[in-house]
Amino acid sequence: MSYDPVDLALSESAGSGSPPFPSHLDIPAPRLARSILLVVLACFTVVIFLDVLAEHPSAYAVPWCAAGLVAAVVLQMRHSSPEATRWSPSRRAISLGLHALVTYLPLLVIKQEWGGMAGFLAGSVLLLVPGALSWVLFAAVVLSILVPGILLGLDTLDIVYLSVSTAVIGLIVYGLSRLSVLVTELIAAREDLTRLAVVRERLRFARDMHDLLGFNLSAITLKSELAHRLVAAQPERARTEISEILDISRRALTDVRGVARGYRRLSVATEAHHVQATLTAARINTEIDFRHGPLPPQADTVLAIVLREAGANVLRHSKATRCRITTTVISNVTDRIRLSVRNNGATARLSTPVAPRAVGGTGLASLTDRLSAMNGTLTSGITDDDDFELVVEVPSHADHRAVREWTATSQGTPMA
């Protein structure tokens, strides 16, 4: 079973309080990982304490054993905490020095039964010492247990047993401690990804609302004003304009639903006819000259969005009387398609060059973000004959990596 990060983001933004993961996929809480580590340490200390009681039941050895075990467990839990990774080198050295004293001093009294406690020190060395030096010191701690075994006259099997048990305990302590830290980092990372998905979804929604609805709303405003002027003098034409307003409103409703679902499939050819009809109603002579073949879905959709924004800019920010919309295929190393929207009557606002931006926004800068995600380009400016021209180039064939990046940019979802 898989989950769309956008669904996760929407669930989080809706206030559900937790991502929509089933219970059997829940990541253990950090305190659970810490509890497991504490239980394992407690089990090791109990085993060592029982061994000491079995061999040294005197009242002299038991207090040494109890004090040493408590000190070792406290130090080990401190070394296994996430905060220990941020300690200064001097603090790490002092703490490891104390741990070494707790490990080796009781050997003078308790003898070989205490040898297993060196595993805690070995695990702490791996946790606190950076780089390859940690493994050198780990090996040194394991080999150090050979000395008491030889001095106590233990046989070879007992000496090997002490060394192997020290290494095994050290690796277990290190592994469980790292697991606890990684679980904490993983949950923090998941929360960050959830917040990022929410932010990206909000940016996508805001950008799509502008890019997809701006032209339709401008067209509705234009035709509503026209119908208002015609309702008394030319009622038949006014009814025609109102019918077109209803059609535009239905398209806008469809676009809103598409934005909510996170997916929109638009056609640049269909959009060109809508733009032509709207500009013609505004007494702007509009020509269309399309010379391209079939387009991949992402290129068709983004060109349609660009055309909407260009049409809205012609209506709102120019005093145009003519507009020409053309497409051509550029054949170089790879085929690319060029869309050009050219009109007269440009204002200073439209004549200002558009620079790419790092995050989505509104207008031509937002379109630049969309196009860059699919290896496309957008340029705009005043031509030699004082016309304003917007030129967009996109790949005319699907590029799988570009498709993934464009989908992530358009839908607000992280790439796999």
DACORPE-V817707 format. One record per pair of residues at least 12 apart in sequence whose ideal C-beta (glycine too) atoms are under 7 Angstrom apart, sorted by the first residue. I is the first residue (numbers start at 0). J is the second residue. Records with the same first field share a line. If there is no record, write none. Layout:
BEGIN
I=J + J
END
This chain:
BEGIN
2=19 + 20
3=412
4=196 + 412 + 413
5=196 + 200 + 261 + 410 + 411 + 412
6=19
7=19 + 193 + 196
8=193 + 196 + 197 + 200
9=200
11=193 + 197
12=197
18=193
26=182 + 185 + 186 + 189
27=182
29=179 + 182 + 183 + 186
32=178 + 179 + 182
33=179
35=175
36=79 + 175 + 176 + 179
37=76
39=171 + 175
40=72 + 75
43=168
44=68 + 72
47=68 + 112 + 113 + 115 + 116
48=64 + 68
50=112
51=64 + 109 + 112
54=112
55=109
60=108 + 109
63=105 + 108 + 109
64=105 + 109
67=101 + 105
70=101
71=101 + 102 + 116 + 119
74=94 + 97 + 98 + 101
75=119 + 123 + 172
77=94
78=94 + 123 + 126 + 127
79=126 + 176 + 179
81=180 + 183
83=126 + 127
91=127
95=123 + 124 + 127
98=120 + 123
99=120
102=116 + 117 + 120
106=147
110=151
111=147 + 148 + 151 + 153 + 157 + 161
114=144 + 147 + 161 + 165
115=164 + 165 + 168
117=140 + 143 + 144 + 165
118=164 + 165 + 167 + 168 + 169 + 172
119=168 + 172
120=140
121=137 + 140 + 141 + 165 + 166 + 169
122=169 + 172 + 173 + 176
124=136 + 137 + 140
125=137 + 169 + 173
126=173 + 176
137=169
140=165
141=162 + 165 + 166
144=161 + 162 + 165
145=158 + 162
148=161
192=413
196=413
199=411
200=411
202=358 + 359 + 411
203=409 + 410 + 411
204=258
206=359 + 365
207=258
208=258
209=361 + 365
210=304 + 307 + 308 + 365 + 366
211=254 + 258 + 263 + 304 + 307
212=251 + 254
213=307 + 308 + 311
214=307 + 308 + 310 + 311
215=247 + 250 + 251 + 254
217=311 + 314 + 315
218=247 + 277
219=244 + 247 + 248
221=277 + 280 + 281 + 314
222=240 + 243 + 244 + 280
223=244
225=240 + 280
226=240 + 241 + 244
261=410 + 411
262=410
263=300
264=296 + 300
265=299 + 300 + 303 + 304
266=299 + 303
267=299 + 302 + 303 + 306
268=289
270=303 + 306 + 307
271=287 + 289 + 306 + 324
274=306 + 310
275=287
277=310
278=310 + 313 + 322
281=314
283=313 + 319 + 320 + 321 + 322
284=320 + 321
285=322 + 324
286=323
287=324
288=325
289=326
290=326 + 327 + 328
291=326 + 328 + 336 + 395
294=336 + 395
295=396 + 397
297=373 + 402 + 405
298=336 + 393 + 394 + 395
301=369 + 370 + 373 + 375 + 393
302=338 + 391 + 393
304=366 + 369
305=338 + 366 + 391
306=324 + 338 + 340
308=362 + 363 + 366
309=340 + 389
312=349
313=342
316=346 + 348 + 349
317=342 + 344 + 345 + 346 + 349 + 387
318=344
319=342 + 343 + 344
320=343 + 344
321=342 + 343
322=340 + 341 + 342
323=341
324=340
325=339
326=338
328=395
329=392
333=394
334=395 + 396
335=392 + 393 + 394 + 395
336=393 + 395
337=390 + 391 + 392
338=391
339=388 + 390
340=389
341=386 + 388
342=386 + 387
343=386
345=381 + 386 + 387
349=387
350=380 + 381 + 387
352=379 + 380
353=367 + 377 + 379
355=367 + 368 + 371
356=368
363=377 + 379
368=408
369=408 + 409
370=391 + 393
372=404 + 405 + 408
373=393 + 394 + 401 + 404 + 405
374=394 + 398 + 401
375=391 + 392 + 393
376=392
377=391
378=390
END
